[in-house]
Amino acid sequence: MKDGIRWGILGPGSIANQFAKGLQAVAGARLMAVGSRDAGRAATFADQYQVPHRHGSYAALAADPDVDAIYVASPHTGHAEHTQLCLSHGKAVLCEKPFAVNAVQARRMIETARETRTFLMEAMWTRFLPAMTQVRRWLAEGLIGEPRLVTADFGFRAGLHPEGRLLNPALAGGSLLDVGIYTLSLAQMVFQDTPVDVKGVADIGSTGVDEQAAMVLRYPRGRLALLSSAVRTNTIQEARIEGTEGRMVIPQFWHASEVVVTLAGKDPQRHALPFTGTGYNYEAEEVGHCLHAGKRESAVMPLAETLSLMETMDGLRQQWGLTYPCEVPAV
Ligand SMILES: NC(=O)c1ccc[n+]([C@@H]2O[C@H](COP(=O)([O-])OP(=O)(O)OC[C@H]3O[C@@H](n4cnc5c(N)ncnc54)[C@H](OP(=O)(O)O)[C@@H]3O)[C@@H](O)[C@H]2O)c1
C-alpha cells in the first residue's frame, strides 16, 4: 500500500458516484476497480471515472489483487453478503449505512472481520465531516456542559415508487434504516452510550414499510433523544444538542457545514465549517489512516457502536411489527 489506498467500488449505483467523486479529493487514494452484477454497467462507470479494472461480478472484484479496500454500495439487503465476500478475500471494507438489515447480520459481518483480521467500518460519512469533528471536540471540552437532550430529524419526500429501494420491503426499505440511522447515530455519538429505553411509533405505508417514524430514547443518567425519520415527508433536517451550559444547533446535520453555538446568557455564534469534495472523502481518509496505522476498526465509528445501533433499530422494528422478507426468524 506504499502508493496509497487502492479502492474498489461494489455496486455502481447512485451513491457510488458521490463516493468516486469524493475519492478524487483524497491524497494518495486511487479508484482502482469497480464491480457490478453486469459487465456493461461496470464498464460505463469505469469509463466515467477512469477506473482501470472493471469486473462483471462482485466475486471478481473481491478477488482483485490490486485492490486494498472496497466500498460496499449495494442496497441494504446486500451489505452482509457483499461485505463478507470482500472480507473473506482480505479486503478492508467500508460498508454503506445501514450497516446491515439487522443485528444478526451485523454480528456475522463483525465476526468475519475479526476472523480474517481485516478492517471493517460502517460508512457513516457524516461523522467524519469537519463540522462533526468540531462538535465532538467541543463536547469533549465541555463547551455546552453536559449534553442532556438530542433532537434530530431527517425526512424527505420521495415519490411513491414501490419497486425502488426506499419503499420496497424486499430491499429492506423504510425511513428508519434509510435515514433514521443518521439520527440514532448522532445521538449515540453525543452521549457515547447505549440507550436503556427505546420507544417508537411508525406510520407503515401501503408498501409495508415505515414511511415515517418518531422515536424517544433514554440513555443512562437521564439523558434523552427525540428523533424522527421520513421518506415521504420533508422535514427541516436539523439537529440540536442541549447541554447544561448551552446548545449547539446543526442545520442539515447529515451533511453539516455549520454549527450555531449558544452559551447560557450569550448571543448565538455561527461557526462555518465547510467540507471539501463531496464530503464522502473524509470517511475514505479515515479508512486510509486506519489501514496505514495497522488498525482494524475506527475509533470514530467503532464496530461495537455500529452493532448497538443495529440492535436499537431491531428493537424499534419489533415494536412496529416490521420484518423484511429476507429476515430469517431468530432461533
Ligand atoms: N451515505 C449516503 O449519503 C447514502 C446516500 C444514498 C444511499 N446510501 C446507501 O447506499 C446504498 C446504495 O444506495 P443507492 O441509492 O446508491 O442505491 P442504487 O442507486 O439502487 O444503487 C445500488 C447498486 O447496488 C447494486 N445492486 C446489487 N444488488 C441489487 C439489487 N438487488 N437491487 C438493486 N441494485 C442492486 C446495483 O449495481 P449493479 O447491479 O450494477 O452491481 C445498484 O446500482 C444503500 O445502502 C443506501 O442506504 C447512502
The ligand as a Tripos MOL2 file, in Angstrom:
@<TRIPOS>MOLECULE
LIG
   48    52     1     0     0
SMALL
NO_CHARGES

@<TRIPOS>ATOM
      1 N1        -24.1400    7.7920    2.5910 N.am      1 LIG1
      2 C1        -25.1120    8.3550    1.9290 C.2       1 LIG1
      3 O1        -25.2580    9.5760    1.8850 O.2       1 LIG1
      4 C2        -26.0610    7.4960    1.1680 C.ar      1 LIG1
      5 C3        -26.9320    8.0770    0.2450 C.ar      1 LIG1
      6 C4        -27.7330    7.2530   -0.5140 C.ar      1 LIG1
      7 C5        -27.6790    5.8870   -0.2840 C.ar      1 LIG1
      8 N2        -26.8520    5.3410    0.6470 N.ar      1 LIG1
      9 C6        -26.7960    3.9000    0.8710 C.3       1 LIG1
     10 O2        -26.0600    3.3230   -0.1870 O.3       1 LIG1
     11 C7        -26.6420    2.0850   -0.5790 C.3       1 LIG1
     12 C8        -26.9670    2.1590   -2.0630 C.3       1 LIG1
     13 O3        -27.8920    3.1950   -2.2930 O.3       1 LIG1
     14 P1        -28.0750    3.8620   -3.7380 P.3       1 LIG1
     15 O4        -29.0170    4.9750   -3.5610 O.co2     1 LIG1
     16 O5        -26.7610    4.1190   -4.3530 O.co2     1 LIG1
     17 O6        -28.8120    2.6620   -4.4970 O.3       1 LIG1
     18 P2        -28.8610    2.3680   -6.0600 P.3       1 LIG1
     19 O7        -28.7190    3.6160   -6.8400 O.co2     1 LIG1
     20 O8        -30.0350    1.4940   -6.2740 O.co2     1 LIG1
     21 O9        -27.5240    1.5280   -6.3120 O.3       1 LIG1
     22 C9        -27.2920    0.3110   -5.6910 C.3       1 LIG1
     23 C10       -26.4430   -0.5450   -6.6070 C.3       1 LIG1
     24 O10       -26.3070   -1.8200   -5.9870 O.3       1 LIG1
     25 C11       -26.2880   -2.8450   -6.9600 C.3       1 LIG1
     26 N3        -27.2310   -3.8940   -6.5310 N.ar      1 LIG1
     27 C12       -26.8790   -5.0900   -6.0020 C.ar      1 LIG1
     28 N4        -27.9550   -5.8180   -5.7090 N.ar      1 LIG1
     29 C13       -29.0290   -5.0860   -6.0570 C.ar      1 LIG1
     30 C14       -30.4300   -5.3160   -6.0090 C.ar      1 LIG1
     31 N5        -30.9320   -6.4570   -5.5220 N.pl3     1 LIG1
     32 N6        -31.2450   -4.3490   -6.4400 N.ar      1 LIG1
     33 C15       -30.7580   -3.1930   -6.9140 C.ar      1 LIG1
     34 N7        -29.4390   -2.9090   -7.0020 N.ar      1 LIG1
     35 C16       -28.5790   -3.8560   -6.5820 C.ar      1 LIG1
     36 C17       -26.6510   -2.2210   -8.2970 C.3       1 LIG1
     37 O11       -25.4700   -2.1770   -9.0720 O.3       1 LIG1
     38 P3        -25.0670   -3.3530  -10.0770 P.3       1 LIG1
     39 O12       -26.2940   -4.1760  -10.3410 O.co2     1 LIG1
     40 O13       -24.5780   -2.6220  -11.2740 O.co2     1 LIG1
     41 O14       -23.9920   -4.1550   -9.4060 O.co2     1 LIG1
     42 C18       -27.0950   -0.8150   -7.9510 C.3       1 LIG1
     43 O15       -26.6770    0.1310   -8.9060 O.3       1 LIG1
     44 C19       -27.8500    1.8940    0.3410 C.3       1 LIG1
     45 O16       -27.4840    1.0580    1.4010 O.3       1 LIG1
     46 C20       -28.1680    3.2830    0.8340 C.3       1 LIG1
     47 O17       -28.7620    3.2990    2.1170 O.3       1 LIG1
     48 C21       -26.0270    6.1320    1.3560 C.ar      1 LIG1
@<TRIPOS>BOND
     1     1     2 1
     2     2     3 2
     3     2     4 1
     4     4     5 ar
     5     4    48 ar
     6     5     6 ar
     7     6     7 ar
     8     7     8 ar
     9     8     9 1
    10     8    48 ar
    11     9    10 1
    12     9    46 1
    13    10    11 1
    14    11    12 1
    15    11    44 1
    16    12    13 1
    17    13    14 1
    18    14    15 2
    19    14    16 1
    20    14    17 1
    21    17    18 1
    22    18    19 2
    23    18    20 1
    24    18    21 1
    25    21    22 1
    26    22    23 1
    27    23    24 1
    28    23    42 1
    29    24    25 1
    30    25    26 1
    31    25    36 1
    32    26    27 ar
    33    26    35 ar
    34    27    28 ar
    35    28    29 ar
    36    29    30 ar
    37    29    35 ar
    38    30    31 1
    39    30    32 ar
    40    32    33 ar
    41    33    34 ar
    42    34    35 ar
    43    36    37 1
    44    36    42 1
    45    37    38 1
    46    38    39 2
    47    38    40 1
    48    38    41 1
    49    42    43 1
    50    44    45 1
    51    44    46 1
    52    46    47 1
@<TRIPOS>SUBSTRUCTURE
     1 LIG1         1 GROUP 0 **** ****
